[in-house]
Amino acid sequence: MFGKLIDSLKASPKKIVFTEGSDPRILEASARLLSSNFLHPILVGKEDEIFAAAENAGFNVHGATIIDPDHYDRFDEMVDLFCELRKSKGVTPEQARKTLSAANYFGTMLVKMGVADALLGGATYSTADTVRPALQVIKTKPGNSIVSSCFIMVRPAASGENEVLAMGDCAINIKPSEDDLVEIAGETAACAKIFGIDPKVAFLSYSTLGSGKGEDVDKMHNACAKAKERYPELAIDGELQFDAAVSPAVARTKCPDSKVAGHANTFIFPDINAGNIGYKIAQRLGNFDAYGPILLGLNAPINDLSRGCNAMEVYSMAIITAALA
């Protein structure tokens, strides 16, 4: 999977900004990226602190672009743009300068200004501190009303090719509405395609095509119907129980006429409880590697790391984030 993403980046190299420029995990991933030619790291922070941290950790980040918010030659321009973006909130230049001194906002503005193509943060920031600037500055794409997320799940298969699945939304929207789920399905399917998946989308439930009753069943059934109407080019079905979605034998019994059931590879969960539990079961018991959460619905690629991440996860998520550009 990563070979294809790297090939696409080699054909069109990108720049990615890391908001935590002196973190050892970021430095290790950046050093690895600098040894390639497909993704250039921009590190936010003070140059002397970054080089000292890199030397202390044993990583060579010479060649990376380092930008210190306190000494950025385009900072006045950034302040003016931020005030324009936030004028409905009455943000003053003084307030903007204070806000933009924080690396999460500063890095997001570098993407908005075209200095970077993508951003990866969250090694020390919370998810909210990564998502909030993105919503305020980058904003959602035309036609989108929410930011959502998906995980790309990868497991080696006996055939030699990886088994790759997409699962959404497992991290952002706690109780998505029917219309939210439609948007989540479209964005998750689009993301799945980037990773080589031909999306077959299953709206998951404890019911299969009316076998169970209840508000939650109705929500998934109705959302699926709306998604079919909005995305007629996609293979979508539901509501489906998970066994009917993935097992051809079960699908033949429960929903023999479905073109998705038994072969689903893109899963839409009814809420964050089900999504978070579902992807972690696949990760821990199914031996899938989980990449994400990948934020969806924004005008530019902004992604969030786990604060418990390691350098390899930073490197992998950097490639994924840049590939979305």
HELIX and SHEET records of a PDB file:
HELIX    1   1 PHE A    2  ALA A   11  1                                  10    
HELIX    2   2 PRO A   24  LEU A   34  1                                  11    
HELIX    3   3 GLU A   47  ALA A   57  1                                  11    
HELIX    4   4 PRO A   69  HIS A   71  5                                   3    
HELIX    5   5 PHE A   75  LEU A   85  1                                  11    
HELIX    6   6 LYS A   87  LYS A   89  5                                   3    
HELIX    7   7 PRO A   93  LEU A  100  1                                   8    
HELIX    8   8 ALA A  103  LYS A  112  1                                  10    
HELIX    9   9 THR A  127  PRO A  133  1                                   7    
HELIX   10  10 ALA A  134  ILE A  138  3                                   5    
HELIX   11  11 GLU A  178  ILE A  194  1                                  17    
HELIX   12  12 GLU A  215  ARG A  230  1                                  16    
HELIX   13  13 PHE A  242  VAL A  246  1                                   5    
HELIX   14  14 PRO A  248  LYS A  254  1                                   7    
HELIX   15  15 ILE A  272  ARG A  284  1                                  13    
HELIX   16  16 ALA A  311  ALA A  323  1                                  13    
SHEET    1   A 5 THR A  65  ILE A  67  0                                        
SHEET    2   A 5 LEU A  39  VAL A  44  1                                        
SHEET    3   A 5 LYS A  14  PHE A  18  1                                        
SHEET    4   A 5 ALA A 118  GLY A 121  1                                        
SHEET    5   A 5 ILE A 302  ASP A 304  1                                        
SHEET    1   B 6 ALA A 235  LEU A 240  0                                        
SHEET    2   B 6 LYS A 200  LEU A 204  1                                        
SHEET    3   B 6 THR A 266  ILE A 268  1                                        
SHEET    4   B 6 ASN A 162  GLY A 168  1                                        
SHEET    5   B 6 SER A 148  PRO A 156 -1                                        
SHEET    6   B 6 ASP A 289  LEU A 296 -1                                        
END                                                                             
